[in-house]
Amino acid sequence: MAYPDRQVISVSGDGGLSMLMGEILTLAAYNLPVTVVVFNNSSLGMVKLEMLVDGMPDFGVDVPQTNYAAIAQAAGLQGIRVEQPKDLEGAFSTALSHQGPSLVEIITDPNALSIPPQIESAQIFGFATAMSKMVFNGGAGEAVSMARSNLRNIPRG
């Protein structure tokens, strides 16, 4: 608020935003020129990854599908929902040129995991253990889906 001409961009996941949803009302109340970017994968992604690398199949980390752009609009912000990568540039152009608060919701793959910069052997073992448990408990389809979603993110070279 001290520097109203500064561009402010907040980036969070849907789980983090849902825990602090009241701050959207603060943006609207003071008409703050903040752009909120939310990655919506309908999952507590970091908690899910922590469970998997500890050898536990994920449980209780799925979040109900929520339209955060619609919530933002209802609160008085400009809300933009992006479901296709080709729409990202236009969404950001619109949001960043808006003279008030806006929220850009980006729908992402719920099976794509955040890969840490350093991967330890214990994490690999834990992940493999969790995947094995998932397969043995009848979740082979989920394990294959997760593998497909993440193979494209493994660095090659």
N, C-alpha and C positions, 0 to 999 in steps of 0.2 A: 504494500500500500504506500510505502514511502517513495517508491519509484514507479509511478503508474505508467510511464512510457516504456518500461522494460518489458521485453517479451519473456513470459514465463511458461514453461512446458513441463507438465508433470507426467511421468510415465509409471504405470503400475499394472499389475495383473488384476483380474476380476476379483480374486479373493481379497487382496489388499484393499481395493476400492470399496468392496462391499462392507468391510469392517469400519471404514471411515466415510461412509456415504453422506453423513451430515455436512461434510466440508463442501459438498456440491451446493448446499443451501447457502453457505457462507459466500461462495463465489457469486451466486445469484443476488444475494442481499446487497453486496457492495459493488456489483457489476464489475468485478475484477477481470482484467484482460488475460486470463489464464487459459491455456489449452491443456486439457486433460486427455492423455492418450491411455486407453485401457485395452490390454490384450485379453480377450475373452476366450478361454478354452474350456469354460464350465468345469474347472477343476482347480483344486489347491495344488498347483503344479510343483512347487518347491517341496511341499510336505510329501507329495507322492514320490518324488525323486529320493528324498531322505529315507522313506520307507523301503523303497526298492533297493538302494545301495546297502541298507542294513539287513537285507535278506528277507524282508517281509513283503508279501503281495499287498498292493495298495488296497486300503479299505477306508471308506468314509471320507474320501477326498473329492468325490464328485459333487458339483454344485448345480442346483437347478438352472436350466437355461434361462438367462435373464437378458432383457434388452436394455442395456445401460444407456444407450442413446435416447430411448423413449423416456427413461427415468429422468435423464438430464433435461430433455425438452419439457417435461412436466414440471420441473423445478425452475424453469426459466432460462436455461442455457440453450445454446445452439447444440443440437445433438446430431451426430453423423455416424451411421453404422456402415462399416465396410466389410463385405463378405467375399469380395473378389480382389486379388492383388492388383488388377488393372485399375481399380478405383481408388487406390491409395493416394496417388499424386493429386488428383482432384479434391479428395477429402481434406488433405493437409493444406492445400492452397486455399480452400474455402475457410477452414478453421483458423488458419493463421492470419487471414486478412479480416476476420471478424472483429468488430470493435466492442468486444465484451467476452464473457466466458463461453467456452465451447468444449465439447467432449467428442473425441473421435474414438469410437469403439471398433476394434479390429478383431474379427472372428478368426481364431487360430485353431490349429489341429490339436485336439486334446491329448493325442498320443505322442506328440513331439515333446521330448524332454529337454530341459536346459542342461547342456553339457558343461561341466565345470572345466576351467582352464587346465587344471592338473588332475589327472585321474590316477588314483592309487589302486594297487592290486586288490586290496580289501574291498574297495567299492565294486570292482569288476566281479569278484567272487560273490559279494552280496547280491548284486544285480542278477547274476546267473542263478543263484539260489532262489531268489524271488520268482524269476521266470519259470524255473522248474516247478516250484510249488503251484504257480498259477496254472501251468499245463496239466499237472497231476490232479488238480482240483476242477478240471473240466473247462479251463479258460484258454485252451490252445488258440482259439480264434483271436482272443484279445492279445495274446503274446505275439502272434504273427502280425497283427495290425500294428502293434507298437514297434516291432522290428522294422516293418516297411516304412513307417513314419520317420524312423530315426536313422536308417541306413544312409539316407541322402545327406545327413548332417556330419557324417564321419569324415574327417580330413583325409585326403589322399595325397600321396606324394612323398 
